[in-house]
Amino acid sequence: MPQELSIIIVNWNTRDLLQECLESLYKTTRVPFDLYVVDNASTDDSPDMVRAQFPQARLVVNQENLGFAPANNQILKGIHTPFVFLLNPDTVLLEGAIKGMLDFLKANPDVAVVAPQYLNKDGTKQNSFDNFPSLATELLNKGLLRTLLPGWFPSKRGNHKGPLEVESVIGAAMMLRQEAFREVGFFDEDYFLYLDESDLCFRLKKAGWRCLHLPHLRIYHVGGGGKKKVRAEATIEYYRSLYKFFRKNRGWYSYVLLRAFKPLRIFLSLVLSGLGTILTLGLNERFKVKFLTCVKLLEWHLRGCPDWMGIQKGPTPVGVENLQPLPKDVK
């Protein structure tokens, strides 16, 4: 009997988190699935760990860090299960989460994407969904918007009792309907990291599909994973993706305004975090990290947003293990 569900995990230098994620996946998942682990040129022996401890996984090993969208597309273009679950390695699954999402998609044929409630390790809620980026969300205070206009800008602070239709889900653990996915196309590979799921949800919404947050289903999400080690570079990638989203989906007028005013907000953050660093004698790590990140961001803008700054990526996937049929040059 053909499988209904494929699970794809894209990993980059999160060996221990990936191990914990895979252990929770096999411990809690009560439905049959095919598992694909795509490693983006990790240097922490992640592939060896997968080979040794999870030989049933179909492992893809890239020589370069391709980013989230291209790495997922590697697998998505070759599989045809009705449903696909995209999972970050910095997650720990709880009992019933995967089956609950799968059952919901089966029961609601007009829904293309679902995602659960993400939890911090202490059990507090994370933002699991978001509005599409707009001038309001990017140039105003998003927290204030969520407080004053919760109907337009919902957040984790809402006491959501049941399924909630949202503009976009956060892609740490999102389940997709293949029919909808193939109708609007794969992930846009112009996005290296960040907002690729927002771009996908944007296209799905335009095509008439729905995206839902399922608050009764929960998973732990550490957040950041390998990107925590290169925080400034990862932030540059977020801004690069943000500008691409506006250029593609918001029109030239909004794009120009964003490019004009966003650096001013970064400069203001730099000044405030710099003052905080000075006043706390450099002992407050949050102020210090924010200040150094803003310095790097402003440098990137002043240099003209060059491609070589940020997290580097490469062009070619080279190694595939446990995929059928195996390429002849794979040993």
Sequence and secondary structure as in RCSB ss.txt:
>XXXX:A:sequence
MPQELSIIIVNWNTRDLLQECLESLYKTTRVPFDLYVVDNASTDDSPDMVRAQFPQARLVVNQENLGFAPANNQI
LKGIHTPFVFLLNPDTVLLEGAIKGMLDFLKANPDVAVVAPQYLNKDGTKQNSFDNFPSLATELLNKGLLRTLLP
GWFPSKRGNHKGPLEVESVIGAAMMLRQEAFREVGFFDEDYFLYLDESDLCFRLKKAGWRCLHLPHLRIYHVGGG
GKKKVRAEATIEYYRSLYKFFRKNRGWYSYVLLRAFKPLRIFLSLVLSGLGTILTLGLNERFKVKFLTCVKLLEW
HLRGCPDWMGIQKGPTPVGVENLQPLPKDVK
>XXXX:A:secstr
   SEEEEEEESS HHHHHHHHHHHHHH  S  EEEEEEES SSSHHHHHHHH TTSEEEEESS   HHHHHHHH
HTT   SEEEEE TTEEE TTHHHHHHHHHHH TTEEEEEEEEE TTS B   EE    HHHHHS HHHHHHH T
TTS  TTS   S EE SEE TTEEEEEHHHHHHH S  TT SSSSHHHHHHHHHHHTT EEEEEEEEEEEE   G
GGGGGHHHHHHHHHHHHHHHHHHHTHHHHHHHHHHHHHHHHHHHHHHHHHHHHHTTT  HHHHHHHHHHHHHHHH
HHTT  TTSSS   S   EE S SS  TT  
